[in-house]
Amino acid sequence: MKRRDFLGAAGAVAAVALSPWEAAAQTAPAGAKVRAAVIGTGGRGTALLKILLTFPEIEVVAVCDVVKANAERAAKLCTDAGKSAPAVYADDENAWKQLLEKEKVDLAVIAAGWHNHAEISHAALLKGVYVGCEVPMALSIEDCWKLVETSEKNKIPCMMLENWSFRQDNLAVLNMIRLGLLGEIMHAHCAYSHDARDYFYYDAKGAERWQIQFFKKYNRNFYPNHALGPILSWLDINAGDRFTEIYSVATPAKGVNLRMKERFGAEHPGATTAFPQGDVVTSILKTALGKTVVVNLDVQLPRPYANRWMVQGTKGIYDEEKESIYLEGVSPKPSQWEPWKPYQDKYNHRFWNVKYVGGHDGTDGCELQQLVDAVAAKKQVPLDVYDSVTMCAVVELSGISIAENRPVEFPDFTKGAWKTRKPYFALDQGVSAE
């Protein structure tokens, strides 16, 4: 196929029809209303709330935070947007329990601390409430299984808010993969890479941030979600293939001590604390079909931000960091990269036929719109519980692998259903799901 013909090709087979429990909603019914609660209204929760308030179908009935001023600020945002004043819950760290007990809620958007994401999500599912939880949704395999089993038993969808799955470029890559344009996918690489020492450890005055409790205790790939999000759909994980094992290694921890010594002096605790968390973690995942994925965590050394997404198939390769693609027999020069943007424009996903509000160039708005549509239609959420916990499982499993220096078996959260499940995420008209 010549490059001209390739760029002119439209997709082929219509997407496979799935049952209401399996299929994500396309659009919300006319006039539908969604009663939402936002639990955790700090920086991230407030950003999500501002987007939700732009949706006409959303009624924010309650807001909650451990800091009363945060919750009251959130309530004011609602009234300033012309919405009804929500109930405010901010008595203590367990105020969210009162909210779920007293309020009639369709959707709980959870952006609290990492340590209680799973507990709040589980409690909401028990109340029959749809869940949209910030990353990471769970930190242990036990909590991952609890979320899966409760979602299945109660038939209530549960979604981790992994926004990078909804990026415009990543969805265009997904369309190309589903059209077979990269051939059979063999390998992928991804990373969460940026200097986060001033974000995760200490604030500008040298006081500990809440996340530091995890880095004083663990050495693991603690934030794999943004990296792995798009990879799951690119490789049909949990829908034709699955992860079977993980092997992780970590470098020594040097970066945080050096940075805190530079900022606050040699006597500051951050300059001398022996953090177990390695500066760079590398995890290798193997699938049932023998494919491989490399996931890096790299947040404790000086570097610019990068996701380092790369996906390689039998007909070509895409590299996000290079903003380039190469397709054998299609790219104009053999074995040379060509620009990615024309392909993104050609294979743009239907989600991006509109302009979204919100952070990350509208990606947050895209994600929340698909979630709200699903809740309004009472259908499956766009990123289901199986994929959500698969990303989260890397956290604990990588820690075990590092500590014991061995590959660790990866749970099958679908209980064998991956063999027959069809791809469901972000199905696009005219693009095959197989």
Protein Blocks (a to p, Z undefined) as FASTA:
>chain_A
ZZklmmmpccfbdcddddfklpccfbdcehiacddddehjafklmmmmmmmmmpmkbccf
bdcdfblklmmmmmmmmmmnopacddddfkbmmlmmmmmmmpccfbdcdfbdfklmmmmm
mmmmmnopacdddddfbfbfklmmmmmmmmmmnopacddddfklmgmklmmmmmmmmnop
nopafbdcddddddfklmmmpcfkopacfklmmmmmbccdfblmlmmmmmmmmnogoiap
acfbdcddddddfklmmmmmmmnojklmklmoccfbdfbdcdddddfkopacdddddfkb
ccdddekiacddfkbccdfklopacdehkambghiacdfklmmmmmocfklmpccedeeh
hlmmmmmmmmmmmmmnopacfbdfklmmmmmmmmmmmmmmmmnopadddddfknomlmmo
ccfehpaehiafZZ
